[in-house]
């Protein structure tokens, strides 16, 4: 019923909108035809699958050191079929919440849906879900007082969906982070996801890696360590434009070895670093030094080490969005199986594409945009241009007060999954 009503409302919007996006003050709308959206959205998912598949064998095998070329895996086309990857199916839980409950689904409902997921989790996801199952509602489920992993990479891994569903709408991607990212993260852990969401959102319109990164920075607080880290990578790229390994050394010295930038970082004793900002910087390293080349982007992001499947997954997802599915090298699409369900989801690849199309239309209308027809009769998205407005930085080592948010008895009764003792 909800989908039927949505389609009906979109039909009305199309009639009102007329033959093109309405005459408004300059810059009020961006135009994107529906076929181009689908082409780029499909590429975004293929990019994630390619990056996580190619980098998967190296994950956390090289911590605080560059992966040697000899240890970098060789690509084979069947690596694309990553239907059992948590880097993909966790974010589909959030897509399912939007599909079932509508674009305005509350953080509390999203928390209930996440609490009822059955897959294994780690770090911020694991403890955020445990909090939810124990009745601690968002945003407290991701607050450092209850979640000692709140600065970890988790929402950053999963935030791809937020930009994919919000083409040209970084403010919407940011707001999705407030609802879904705070289930498990806080501070830089949250900002990493909002940054990635903004990258994808802008990638539907921009191809310059630097401009994409700058757009991502506009979505997060300028006084956060995450913003500082990514800004440093931009500066080092300017200083060493042809030498990513020297830039990597600078990054490693400041953000991996310096305790001032690991105040809430997990893995210090074990020797690895799953901190959102360091791994987010490796996404950016791939984009900047890859310079639009798919193979090079994935290789550099992977060879930076640490979480070396998640980072190339996001880097490739963003880059592939700029390229579009029809422009991708055949080696990334020739073996793609579209009829296999992603683990723990209701979605095959084709199902996922269909639901993303529906939700993107809903997102545009929800944000004040319109769906119309272009001169050739094709669908045209009139996307409102709304700048993201990040607030003052929160940091996990000096957090603000908790919200004292708890699920009601009725809400707790809807959480059917519990952690085993």
Buried (B, 14 or more C-beta within 10 A) or exposed (E): EEEEEBEEBBEEBBEEBEEBBEEEEEEBBBBBBBBBBBBBBBBBBBBBBBBBBBBBBBBBEBBEBBBEEEEBBEBEBEBBBBBEBBBBBBBBBBBBBBBEBBBEBEBBBBBBBBBBBEBEBEBBBBBBBBBBBBBBBBBBBBBBEBBBBBBBBBBBBBBBBBBBBBBBBBBBBBBBBBBBBBBBBBBBBBBBBBBBBBBBBBBBBBEBBBEBBBBBBBBBBEEBBBBBBBBBBBEBBEEBEEEBEEBBBBBBEBBBEEEEBBBBBBBEEEEBBBBBBBBBBBBBBBBBBBBEEBBBBBBBBBBBBBBBBBBBBBBBBBBBBBBBBEEBBEBBBEEBEEEEBBBBBEBBBEBBBEBBBBBBBBBBBBBEBBBBBBEEEEBBBBBBBBEBEBEEBBBBEEBEEEEEBEBEEEBBEEBEEEEEE
